Amino acid sequence: MSKRKTILITGGTSGVGYETAVRLLAEGHRVQVTGRSEMILAKLKEFGAETIRLDLSSEGAADRLIREIALPDVIIFSAGVAKFALAHETEDSDAEQMFSVNVTAPIQLTQRILPIWMKRKKGHFIYIGSQAGKVATPKAAVYAATKHALIGYTDALRMEVAPFGIDVSVIHPGPIDTPFLDNADDSGTYRGAVGKHLLSVEEVAETVVKMVHQPRRQVDVPRVMGVTSKIHSLAPSLVERVGKKFFMKKME
């Protein structure tokens, strides 16, 4: 194992965050986990994690977290929410929650940890993005907007912090077979539309753990997804025409 690190994981009580925490604990790292599920946090504590029950979208959450954690070497931003609906049918409350959890919370936590890391000249941010941030699909307009925002933020951040020895990595997975998907789409039609293309939690968590050991700018999971985004940049109308027919047909 490489040098033992202190690692903070947000959204560590389900899906990729949970699996990543378990794997990093098994490697002997000091792992700090935030999440909302008291039961899962208790389970992670039994595995050796240090836990903080916290809703990152709540007022003052970033400041509270900074006060309670030990200074991390790596922060993995795994917390995320989605609600799939047509743009005109998306409730204000759902849009606000998506931006609060997916965009505002990581920005606030990043802003608060940065001065400390800049002084010590090291640190590693790992953000869990989404292929939706690179190629949007129907009925995910607001969710895609949050992930587009994260890409813009991390691209600028990476240039700003490079002189201070701080790494900024983004992992862009495709749809993952987790409860996240079911919570995002009450109808279950999105799962039906992408069913055979769903990633396992283990695949994505393995990529995250590798990123902890070997920082990279960004990684697409699976790698073929990177091809889709490249085609979209060259022929957006073609990709959108195909995507619209596939998703709208499956999800109407």
C-alpha positions as a Markdown table, in Angstrom:
| # | Residue | x | y | z |
|---|---|---|---|---|
| 1 | Met | 0.0 | 0.0 | 0.0 |
| 2 | Ser | 1.1 | 3.6 | -0.6 |
| 3 | Lys | 1.5 | 6.0 | 2.2 |
| 4 | Arg | -1.5 | 6.1 | 4.6 |
| 5 | Lys | -3.7 | 9.0 | 3.9 |
| 6 | Thr | -6.4 | 10.9 | 5.7 |
| 7 | Ile | -9.4 | 10.9 | 3.3 |
| 8 | Leu | -12.8 | 12.6 | 3.6 |
| 9 | Ile | -15.7 | 11.2 | 1.7 |
| 10 | Thr | -19.0 | 13.1 | 1.3 |
| 11 | Gly | -22.1 | 11.0 | 0.6 |
| 12 | Gly | -20.5 | 7.9 | 2.0 |
| 13 | Thr | -23.6 | 6.1 | 3.2 |
| 14 | Ser | -24.7 | 4.7 | -0.1 |
| 15 | Gly | -23.6 | 3.6 | -3.5 |
| 16 | Val | -20.1 | 4.6 | -4.7 |
| 17 | Gly | -19.3 | 6.6 | -1.6 |
| 18 | Tyr | -20.0 | 3.6 | 0.7 |
| 19 | Glu | -18.1 | 1.1 | -1.4 |
| 20 | Thr | -15.1 | 3.5 | -1.8 |
| 21 | Ala | -15.0 | 4.0 | 2.0 |
| 22 | Val | -15.0 | 0.3 | 2.7 |
| 23 | Arg | -12.2 | -0.3 | 0.2 |
| 24 | Leu | -10.0 | 2.6 | 1.5 |
| 25 | Leu | -10.5 | 1.4 | 5.1 |
| 26 | Ala | -9.4 | -2.1 | 4.0 |
| 27 | Glu | -6.2 | -0.5 | 2.7 |
| 28 | Gly | -5.5 | 1.0 | 6.1 |
| 29 | His | -6.3 | 4.7 | 5.4 |
| 30 | Arg | -7.8 | 7.0 | 7.9 |
| 31 | Val | -11.3 | 7.6 | 6.4 |
| 32 | Gln | -13.8 | 10.2 | 7.5 |
| 33 | Val | -17.3 | 9.9 | 6.1 |
| 34 | Thr | -20.3 | 12.2 | 6.0 |
| 35 | Gly | -23.8 | 11.1 | 5.2 |
| 36 | Arg | -27.4 | 11.2 | 6.4 |
| 37 | Ser | -28.1 | 7.5 | 7.3 |
| 38 | Glu | -27.4 | 7.0 | 11.0 |
| 39 | Met | -27.5 | 3.2 | 10.5 |
| 40 | Ile | -25.0 | 3.1 | 7.7 |
| 41 | Leu | -22.7 | 5.5 | 9.5 |
| 42 | Ala | -22.8 | 3.2 | 12.5 |
| 43 | Lys | -21.8 | 0.3 | 10.2 |
| 44 | Leu | -18.9 | 2.2 | 8.7 |
| 45 | Lys | -17.8 | 3.2 | 12.2 |
| 46 | Glu | -17.5 | -0.5 | 13.1 |
| 47 | Phe | -15.2 | -0.9 | 10.0 |
| 48 | Gly | -13.0 | 1.9 | 11.5 |
| 49 | Ala | -14.3 | 5.0 | 9.8 |
| 50 | Glu | -14.8 | 8.3 | 11.6 |
| 51 | Thr | -18.3 | 9.5 | 10.9 |
| 52 | Ile | -20.1 | 12.8 | 10.8 |
| 53 | Arg | -23.9 | 12.7 | 10.3 |
| 54 | Leu | -24.6 | 15.7 | 8.1 |
| 55 | Asp | -26.8 | 17.0 | 5.3 |
| 56 | Leu | -24.4 | 19.1 | 3.2 |
| 57 | Ser | -27.3 | 21.1 | 1.7 |
| 58 | Ser | -28.2 | 22.4 | 5.2 |
| 59 | Glu | -27.2 | 26.0 | 6.1 |
| 60 | Gly | -23.7 | 26.2 | 7.7 |
| 61 | Ala | -22.9 | 22.5 | 6.9 |
| 62 | Ala | -19.5 | 23.3 | 5.2 |
| 63 | Asp | -18.4 | 25.3 | 8.2 |
| 64 | Arg | -19.5 | 22.7 | 10.7 |
| 65 | Leu | -17.7 | 20.0 | 8.7 |
| 66 | Ile | -14.5 | 21.9 | 8.6 |
| 67 | Arg | -14.6 | 22.3 | 12.4 |
| 68 | Glu | -15.2 | 18.6 | 13.0 |
| 69 | Ile | -12.9 | 16.8 | 10.7 |
| 70 | Ala | -9.1 | 16.2 | 10.8 |
| 71 | Leu | -7.3 | 17.9 | 8.0 |
| 72 | Pro | -7.7 | 15.5 | 5.0 |
| 73 | Asp | -5.1 | 14.7 | 2.3 |
| 74 | Val | -7.8 | 13.8 | -0.1 |
| 75 | Ile | -11.5 | 14.8 | -0.4 |
| 76 | Ile | -13.8 | 12.6 | -2.4 |
| 77 | Phe | -17.1 | 14.4 | -3.3 |
| 78 | Ser | -19.5 | 11.6 | -3.7 |
| 79 | Ala | -22.7 | 13.2 | -2.4 |
| 80 | Gly | -25.3 | 13.7 | -5.1 |
| 81 | Val | -29.0 | 13.8 | -5.9 |
| 82 | Ala | -31.2 | 13.8 | -9.0 |
| 83 | Lys | -34.8 | 14.0 | -10.0 |
| 84 | Phe | -35.5 | 13.1 | -13.6 |
| 85 | Ala | -38.3 | 15.0 | -15.2 |
| 86 | Leu | -39.1 | 17.1 | -18.2 |
| 87 | Ala | -37.8 | 20.7 | -17.8 |
| 88 | His | -41.2 | 22.2 | -17.5 |
| 89 | Glu | -42.3 | 19.6 | -15.0 |
| 90 | Thr | -39.3 | 19.9 | -12.7 |
| 91 | Glu | -40.4 | 21.3 | -9.3 |
| 92 | Asp | -38.6 | 24.3 | -7.9 |
| 93 | Ser | -37.7 | 22.4 | -4.8 |
| 94 | Asp | -36.1 | 19.6 | -6.8 |
| 95 | Ala | -34.1 | 22.0 | -8.9 |
| 96 | Glu | -32.9 | 23.8 | -5.8 |
| 97 | Gln | -31.9 | 20.6 | -4.0 |
| 98 | Met | -30.0 | 19.3 | -7.0 |
| 99 | Phe | -27.9 | 22.5 | -7.2 |
| 100 | Ser | -27.5 | 22.7 | -3.5 |
| 101 | Val | -26.1 | 19.2 | -3.1 |
| 102 | Asn | -24.4 | 18.7 | -6.5 |
| 103 | Val | -22.9 | 22.2 | -7.0 |
| 104 | Thr | -23.1 | 24.6 | -4.0 |
| 105 | Ala | -22.0 | 22.1 | -1.3 |
| 106 | Pro | -18.8 | 20.9 | -3.0 |
| 107 | Ile | -17.9 | 24.5 | -4.0 |
| 108 | Gln | -18.3 | 25.7 | -0.4 |
| 109 | Leu | -16.3 | 22.9 | 1.1 |
| 110 | Thr | -13.6 | 23.4 | -1.6 |
| 111 | Gln | -13.4 | 27.1 | -0.8 |
| 112 | Arg | -13.0 | 26.5 | 2.9 |
| 113 | Ile | -10.3 | 23.8 | 2.6 |
| 114 | Leu | -8.3 | 25.6 | -0.1 |
| 115 | Pro | -6.4 | 28.2 | 2.0 |
| 116 | Ile | -5.1 | 25.4 | 4.3 |
| 117 | Trp | -4.0 | 23.2 | 1.4 |
| 118 | Met | -2.4 | 26.2 | -0.4 |
| 119 | Lys | -0.3 | 26.9 | 2.6 |
| 120 | Arg | 1.0 | 23.4 | 2.9 |
| 121 | Lys | 1.4 | 23.0 | -0.9 |
| 122 | Lys | -0.5 | 19.7 | -1.3 |
| 123 | Gly | -4.0 | 18.2 | -1.5 |
| 124 | His | -6.2 | 16.2 | -3.8 |
| 125 | Phe | -9.8 | 16.9 | -4.7 |
| 126 | Ile | -11.7 | 14.1 | -6.4 |
| 127 | Tyr | -15.2 | 15.0 | -7.7 |
| 128 | Ile | -17.7 | 12.4 | -8.9 |
| 129 | Gly | -19.2 | 14.0 | -12.0 |
| 130 | Ser | -21.4 | 12.3 | -14.6 |
| 131 | Gln | -21.5 | 11.6 | -18.3 |
| 132 | Ala | -24.7 | 13.7 | -18.1 |
| 133 | Gly | -22.4 | 16.7 | -17.6 |
| 134 | Lys | -20.8 | 16.0 | -20.9 |
| 135 | Val | -23.7 | 14.7 | -23.0 |
| 136 | Ala | -27.2 | 15.6 | -21.7 |
| 137 | Thr | -30.2 | 13.5 | -22.2 |
| 138 | Pro | -34.0 | 14.3 | -22.1 |
| 139 | Lys | -35.7 | 14.4 | -18.7 |
| 140 | Ala | -32.4 | 15.1 | -17.0 |
| 141 | Ala | -32.1 | 18.8 | -17.9 |
| 142 | Val | -31.5 | 20.2 | -14.4 |
| 143 | Tyr | -29.3 | 17.3 | -13.3 |
| 144 | Ala | -27.2 | 17.7 | -16.4 |
| 145 | Ala | -27.0 | 21.4 | -15.7 |
| 146 | Thr | -25.5 | 20.7 | -12.2 |
| 147 | Lys | -22.9 | 18.4 | -13.7 |
| 148 | His | -22.1 | 20.9 | -16.5 |
| 149 | Ala | -21.5 | 23.4 | -13.7 |
| 150 | Leu | -19.2 | 21.1 | -11.9 |
| 151 | Ile | -17.1 | 20.6 | -15.0 |
| 152 | Gly | -16.8 | 24.3 | -15.5 |
| 153 | Tyr | -15.9 | 24.9 | -11.9 |
| 154 | Thr | -13.2 | 22.1 | -11.7 |
| 155 | Asp | -11.6 | 23.1 | -15.0 |
| 156 | Ala | -11.0 | 26.6 | -13.7 |
| 157 | Leu | -10.1 | 25.4 | -10.2 |
| 158 | Arg | -7.5 | 23.0 | -11.7 |
| 159 | Met | -5.6 | 25.9 | -13.3 |
| 160 | Glu | -5.8 | 28.1 | -10.1 |
| 161 | Val | -4.4 | 25.5 | -7.7 |
| 162 | Ala | -1.7 | 23.9 | -9.9 |
| 163 | Pro | 1.0 | 26.2 | -8.7 |
| 164 | Phe | 0.3 | 25.0 | -5.1 |
| 165 | Gly | 0.8 | 21.3 | -5.8 |
| 166 | Ile | -3.0 | 20.6 | -5.5 |
| 167 | Asp | -4.5 | 18.0 | -7.8 |
| 168 | Val | -8.1 | 18.2 | -9.1 |
| 169 | Ser | -9.6 | 15.0 | -10.5 |
| 170 | Val | -13.1 | 14.4 | -11.9 |
| 171 | Ile | -14.6 | 10.9 | -12.5 |
| 172 | His | -17.4 | 10.8 | -15.0 |
| 173 | Pro | -19.4 | 7.5 | -14.7 |
| 174 | Gly | -22.3 | 6.5 | -16.8 |
| 175 | Pro | -25.5 | 5.3 | -15.1 |
| 176 | Ile | -24.8 | 3.2 | -12.0 |
| 177 | Asp | -26.9 | 0.5 | -10.6 |
| 178 | Thr | -27.7 | 2.0 | -7.2 |
| 179 | Pro | -30.7 | 3.3 | -5.3 |
| 180 | Phe | -29.7 | 6.8 | -6.5 |
| 181 | Leu | -31.3 | 5.8 | -9.9 |
| 182 | Asp | -34.5 | 4.7 | -8.4 |
| 183 | Asn | -34.8 | 7.8 | -6.2 |
| 184 | Ala | -34.2 | 10.0 | -9.2 |
| 185 | Asp | -36.9 | 8.3 | -11.3 |
| 186 | Asp | -40.1 | 7.2 | -9.5 |
| 187 | Ser | -41.5 | 5.6 | -12.7 |
| 188 | Gly | -38.5 | 3.2 | -13.2 |
| 189 | Thr | -38.5 | 4.0 | -16.9 |
| 190 | Tyr | -35.0 | 5.5 | -16.8 |
| 191 | Arg | -33.6 | 2.2 | -15.4 |
| 192 | Gly | -35.5 | 0.4 | -18.2 |
| 193 | Ala | -34.0 | 2.7 | -20.8 |
| 194 | Val | -30.4 | 2.2 | -19.7 |
| 195 | Gly | -30.7 | -1.2 | -18.0 |
| 196 | Lys | -28.1 | -3.2 | -19.9 |
| 197 | His | -25.6 | -0.3 | -19.8 |
| 198 | Leu | -25.7 | 0.1 | -16.0 |
| 199 | Leu | -22.3 | 0.2 | -14.2 |
| 200 | Ser | -21.8 | -1.7 | -11.0 |
| 201 | Val | -20.9 | 0.2 | -7.9 |
| 202 | Glu | -17.7 | -1.9 | -7.6 |
| 203 | Glu | -16.5 | -0.7 | -11.1 |
| 204 | Val | -16.8 | 2.9 | -10.2 |
| 205 | Ala | -15.4 | 2.5 | -6.6 |
| 206 | Glu | -12.4 | 0.7 | -8.0 |
| 207 | Thr | -11.7 | 3.7 | -10.3 |
| 208 | Val | -12.0 | 6.1 | -7.4 |
| 209 | Val | -9.5 | 4.2 | -5.3 |
| 210 | Lys | -7.1 | 4.1 | -8.2 |
| 211 | Met | -7.5 | 7.9 | -8.5 |
| 212 | Val | -6.5 | 8.3 | -4.8 |
| 213 | His | -3.2 | 6.6 | -5.6 |
| 214 | Gln | -2.6 | 8.0 | -9.0 |
| 215 | Pro | -4.2 | 11.5 | -9.6 |
| 216 | Arg | -5.4 | 12.1 | -13.1 |
| 217 | Arg | -7.3 | 15.0 | -14.7 |
| 218 | Gln | -10.4 | 13.1 | -15.5 |
| 219 | Val | -11.5 | 9.5 | -16.2 |
| 220 | Asp | -14.6 | 8.3 | -18.0 |
| 221 | Val | -16.2 | 5.1 | -16.7 |
| 222 | Pro | -16.5 | 3.0 | -18.8 |
| 223 | Arg | -13.7 | 4.4 | -21.1 |
| 224 | Val | -15.9 | 4.1 | -24.2 |
| 225 | Met | -18.1 | 6.9 | -22.8 |
| 226 | Gly | -15.3 | 9.3 | -23.6 |
| 227 | Val | -15.8 | 8.4 | -27.2 |
| 228 | Thr | -19.5 | 9.5 | -27.0 |
| 229 | Ser | -18.6 | 12.9 | -25.6 |
| 230 | Lys | -15.9 | 13.4 | -28.3 |
| 231 | Ile | -18.5 | 12.5 | -31.0 |
| 232 | His | -20.9 | 14.9 | -29.4 |
| 233 | Ser | -18.4 | 17.8 | -29.6 |
| 234 | Leu | -17.9 | 17.1 | -33.3 |
| 235 | Ala | -21.5 | 16.3 | -34.3 |
| 236 | Pro | -23.8 | 17.4 | -31.5 |
| 237 | Ser | -26.9 | 17.4 | -33.6 |
| 238 | Leu | -26.4 | 13.8 | -34.6 |
| 239 | Val | -25.8 | 12.6 | -31.0 |
| 240 | Glu | -28.8 | 14.6 | -29.7 |
| 241 | Arg | -31.1 | 13.3 | -32.5 |
| 242 | Val | -30.1 | 9.7 | -31.6 |
| 243 | Gly | -30.3 | 10.3 | -27.9 |
| 244 | Lys | -33.7 | 12.0 | -28.1 |
| 245 | Lys | -35.2 | 9.1 | -29.9 |
| 246 | Phe | -33.8 | 6.5 | -27.5 |
| 247 | Phe | -34.7 | 8.3 | -24.2 |
| 248 | Met | -38.0 | 9.9 | -25.2 |
| 249 | Lys | -39.3 | 6.6 | -26.7 |
| 250 | Lys | -38.2 | 4.6 | -23.6 |
| 251 | Met | -39.4 | 7.2 | -21.1 |
| 252 | Glu | -42.7 | 8.6 | -22.4 |
